[in-house]
């Protein structure tokens, strides 16, 4: 009996690890998630997510043949480590690629950065289709962008293009080593707003809850105003430098988009010579997972059509 070829996609994010299985046309057969902030540690979380992936395969494709795996992660992945992954303690020290390959012996594995994988999905099937250039802005646990130009996502010399979470925040930061200053991601990200909100509001809060509280509490409103103004500063400067057709926004903080978009829109209109379009992504919450599946299909040597992931 011929077994149906299937692909596994893994999206290793700062708050959750999402897994999905699809066939070679991009049709999803099933998905599951694992909490990545349960206190178990990076190694245990990775092991648990790989076990969940095997369980998902057995559940939704018991007669399928796994032909490739796409694994997208925060940071820049290698077989022996993950660079630039400060929001997930211990993640950078894991032999990430090797552990994923060991979990699926004999199966081709394609690694990628989560934000760039997400931007690739939006470029091929989503809100960045036809944009040259364009910007994918990820507002999640961390902060990063992906830059699209010439029909591709710009990688950079070391795979670190778009890592604006490391941006300088003022002239006082010039010439100061990263460990001796506060990088942008420590102030403008979901994790940062959750930490600052919890400290300043006197109660445990998520980033979404800070934005919700801003409707009735002046102290929360001050926090969100600071947050969006600093985000806007960096997005505006990036838009001036790149002159994008469109900025596409995704990530967990899109849940508060109605409270972020107006001020960001005004900032772009006020300062950018040719203000770009500003919209949410086609895949606002799972573009990295779609990108991981696409990485897997690519590793399998297949080509997805325009109707993939519809």
N, C-alpha and C positions, 0 to 999 in steps of 0.2 A: 504494500500500500504506500502511495506517495504521501509524504508528510508535507504539510503546508509550511513554507518558510515564514518565520516571524522575526521581528526585531524588538529589542528591549531598549528603552530609553530611561536614563537615570538623571535626575536633576537634583544636585546636592546644594541646597540653599542654606541660608543662615538660620531659618526657623523651621523648615521642613525639608524632607527629602521625598520627592515625588518620583514615582515609577510608573511607566506605562508600557504596554505591548501593542504593536501594530503589525499589520501585514505589509507587503512590499508596495502597496498602493497608498499607504498612509492611513488606512482605516484602523482606528483604535479598537482593540479588543477588550481592554480593561485597564484599570489604573488603581494605584493605592498610594498612601503617604505614610511617612514615619516622622515623628517629632524629632527635630535635631537639637532641641534645647531642653532635654529632660534631665540634664545633670549627669548622664552616664559617661560622658567623655567622648572625645572624637573617635577613638578606635572602636569603642563599643557601639557607637551610633552607626558607624560605617558597616560594621559586621551585621548589625540588626537590619539595616536597609538592604544589604545584599541578600540576607536570608529572606526578607520580605519579597524581594524581586524573584527569587526562586519559587516562592509560594504562589506569587501572581502568575508566573509562567505555567505552573502546574494546574492552576485553577482555570485560566482563560484560554490556554492553548495546550491542552494535554496531549494532543496528537501533532502539535507543531514542532518544527525544527528550528531552533534558535540559530540564525545565520550571522547575526552581528549585534553588537552592543554600542550604543552611544552614551557617553557619560559626560555631562556638563556640570561644572562646579564653580563656586565662587573662587576667585583667585586664578592663578595660571598653573595648570596641572602638568606634572611630569610623572614618570614612572616612580620616582623615589621621593617626591615631595609635592607640595602645592605652595607656590609663591604668592605673596600679597593676599593673604586670607586672614586678616587680624580679627574679624568679627566672630570667628569660630575658634576659640582657644584649642590648640593642639592639632588643628586640621593641617596646618602647614608642615608638620613633622611626619605625617603619615606617608608611607610609600604608596600614594594614592593609585596611580595607574597600575602598579604591579598587583595590588590587592584586588582591583576590579578584574584584571586579567586572570588572576588565580581563581577567582570565583566562577569564571566561565572558560575553562581550559579549552584550547583549540578553536575558540570563537574570535573573529576579528573584533577589536575594541578601538573605537575612535574617541579620543579625549578632546574636550573643548572648554573654554570659559563660558559660564552661564549667560552673561549679558551679551556676549558676541553671538552665541548660539541663538539667543532670543531675537537679536537683531536680524540674524540671517533668516529666521522664520518669518519675521515681519516684512523683510525685503522680498522674500519669495512669494508669500501668500497673504500678507497682511497690509498694515497701514503705511509701510514704507515702499510698497510696490511702485516703481516708476520714479521714486525720489532720487535726485542726484544733484547735490548731496543731500543727505538727511542725517538726523540725529535720533538715536534711541536712548531715552533717559530712563534708567532703572531707579525707582524710589522704593527700595525694599529695606531689608535689615541693614544693608550697606548702601553705598552710593557709587554709581559708575554710569558711564555712557558708552555707547558704541557709535562710531562714525561710519556712515555709508557713503561711498563715492565710487563712481565708475562701475556700478553694479555689483559691488562687493563690500564686505565689512573690513575696514582697515584694521590690521592686526598690530602694526608697529614693529620695530626692530626686535623687541623681546616679548611680544604678545601683550604689551601693557598699554596700548593705545586706549584712551578713554578712561583711564583710572583717575578720574577727577577727585576721588575721595582723598587723594594725597595733595590736593592743591594748597598753595599758600593762602592764608586768609587775610593778611595785611602786609604792609611794607616791613613791619617789625619781624616778620618771619624770614625775610630774605637773608640767605647765608646761614640759617639755623638748621642744624641736623633734624631729621624727622623725629627722633626720640626726644628732642628737647623742645618741641613745639606741639601745638594742638592741630592735627590735620583736619581737613574739612569734614571727613566722614565721622569724626568724633563729635561733630556738632550738627551736621545735616545728614541724617539717616533715620530710619525707623528705630534702630537700636539706641541711637543718641537721644532722640526725642522721648523715648520710653524712660531712659535713665534720668534725663533732666526733669521730665515731668514728674516722675516719682519723687525726686528729691525736692522739687520746688512746690509741688502741690500737696505734699504731706500724705500721699496715699499711693498704693501701687496702681499704675496706669499703663495701658498700651499707647502707642502712638495714635491710633484711631480714637481712643478715649480722650486724649488730650485735645484733639480737634473737636470732638463732640462737646467737651466741657467748655471750650472757648466760646460757645454760644451763650453761656450764662455766667461764666466766671472770668472776671477781668485778668486774674493772674494767668489762667490758661490761655486767654486771648493774647496776652503779651508774649507768651512762649511761642505760640503759633505764628505771630507776626514776625518775631525774630527769625524763626525757622525759615519762613517763606522768603523773607527779604534776603537772607544770606544765600539761599538756594538760587533766587532770581539773579543775584549778582554774578554768580558763576555761569549760569545758563545763558544769560545775556552776553557775557564776554565770549563765551564759546560760539554763540550764534553770530556775533560780529566777526569772529575769526573765520568761520566756515561758510557763512551765508547759505544756510540750508533751506531747502524747499519746505520741509516739515520737521517738527520735533514730535516724536511719538513717545508717550509716557506709559510705563507699565510698572508692575511691582505691587507689593502689598499695600503701599500707601495710596494707591489709586482709589481705595475705598473712601478716602477723604478728598477726592479730586475736586468736588464742588467747592471745597474751602481753600484749595491750593490754586486752582486754575485762574480765578479772576485777577489776583495780584500778579501772578506770573505772566498772564496775558498783557496786563497793563505795563509791566516792566519791559517786555519785549517790544511793545508798540512804541514806548517812549524813547528807547535807546538804540534799537537795531535799525540801520539804514533801510533795509528791506525786511520788515518783520516776517518771520516764517509762520506757516500754519502751525497750530498747536492742537494735538488731539491725543486721545488714549489709544492704546494698541488694539489690534484685532483680537489678540490673545493677551488680555491685560494681566491675568494672574498665572498663566501657565505657558507663556512663550518660551522660557528656557526648557521646559519639558518637550514642547513641540520641536525646538531646536535640537535637543538630545536625540529624539526619535529620528530626525532628519540626518543627524550625524551617523546614526546606526544604519539607516537605509543607504547612505553614501558608502559606508564601510562594506556593505553587502554588495556593492556594485550596481545597485538599482537606481533608477531616476524617477523621482516623484513628479506627477503631473500637477497641473494648476488646480485640480479639485482635491488635492491631498488635504487632510485635516479639516475638511469642510464641516 
